[in-house]
Amino acid sequence: MSAIDLLASAITIAQTCLALAMTCATVRLVLGPRAQDRVLALDTLYVNAMVLIVVFGMREGSSAYFEAALVIGMLGFVATAALAKFLLRGAVIE
């Protein structure tokens, strides 16, 4: 088994594990009993999506996917901060 085959196998396993983690986060997002659980599940979901795009970029050998993952990370952080502020105070903009 060459190094390229080993890397391709590792990337496939990583994508499978990330898809499984995204499925678990989606279940928590839908079934979460409280709003805090749903926000945490959404945070986990965007982080897993960001890493999945990075792994897909490694598979394709393109750097454009890394920029897309960076944008998802920034938007996800802002969304998480806004949702946390909304849960604490009841309004995002005062």
C-alpha positions, 0 to 999 in steps of 0.5 A, spaced: 500 500 500 503 506 497 502 513 501 497 515 496 492 510 497 493 510 505 492 518 504 485 516 500 483 511 505 484 516 511 480 521 507 474 517 506 474 514 513 474 522 515 469 524 511 465 518 513 466 520 520 464 527 519 458 525 516 456 521 522 457 527 526 453 531 522 447 526 523 448 526 530 448 534 531 442 534 526 438 529 530 440 533 537 438 540 533 431 537 531 430 533 538 433 538 543 429 539 549 432 546 550 434 552 546 441 551 548 441 544 546 439 547 539 444 552 539 450 548 541 448 543 536 448 548 530 455 550 533 457 543 532 454 542 525 457 548 522 464 546 525 463 539 522 461 542 515 467 546 515 472 541 517 468 536 511 469 542 506 477 542 508 477 534 507 474 535 501 479 540 499 484 535 501 481 530 496 481 535 490 487 538 491 484 545 491 485 551 495 478 554 494 475 550 499 479 552 504 477 559 503 470 557 503 471 553 510 474 560 512 468 564 510 463 558 514 467 559 520 467 566 520 459 566 519 458 560 524 462 564 529 457 570 528 451 566 528 453 563 535 454 569 538 448 572 536 444 566 538 447 566 545 446 574 546 439 573 544 438 567 549 441 571 554 437 578 553 432 576 548 434 581 543 440 581 539 440 589 537 438 593 543 
